């Protein structure tokens, strides 16, 4: 009999609420199939302003809201909303903040320039995920992080929360995609905003400059296992992946059962 696990999926997109890349499809598919196998599933994502609350029937979870998340030395209030995925017994928790997510677009402004605070938005989201899990009182066996916006979760679990009993048995899986949604120049390095939290440079060794590759490298290095969600990723990441425990698990619409079984086995292996 398969071991039943608590699996938390953390993502910046999921169909039908927000679809930016093909990742939205596989993140929609995988949790449902794993839930059908008896695993307990939670899904967290940012409440970007482009997500229509009325059409998607989002409502605030008052008992989880009201936490303040510290980002770059400032306290930012966190609001939690929830909605159900149509035709599935799955709920998605949306993390919201007026300063970071009440915008008419996701990562870029009307001139198609990346928002200069995308780093702070990612830090807020990652911290918010961990604090919300604590408030839920739901210790996950697996936290499966998808792409750059979740890359700080493995970092915080290995620093601020390393002695927290809620995450004593938690393992992290980080999935890399063929993406380039972070790269920009700015005067303040995102690592300075992480250092504000008292994290040592030793833990930040594998993070790099203000680029997609720079952020993702850190997530890769600090996760228990890394998977590739796309056959082709940035070449420098490809080289880095050769030095860590990684697996290539691609979504194939013609062979969904194999895809599900690969992850089911991976989760079982690392949770033992």
Secondary structure, DSSP 8 states (H G I E B T S, - for coil): -----EEEEE-S-BTTTB-SSTHHHHHHHHHHHHHHTT-EEEEEEE--TTS-HHHHT-EE-TTT--EEEEETTEEEEEEEEEEE-TTSS-EEEEEE-HHHH-SSSSSB-TTS-B-TTHHHHHHHHHHHHHHHHHHHT---SEEEEESGGGTHHHHHHTTTTTT-GGGTT-EEEEEE-S--------SS-HHHHHHTTT--GGGGTT--SSSHHHHHHHHHHHSSEEEESSS---HHHHHHHTTS-EEE----TT-HHHHHHHHHHHHHHHH-
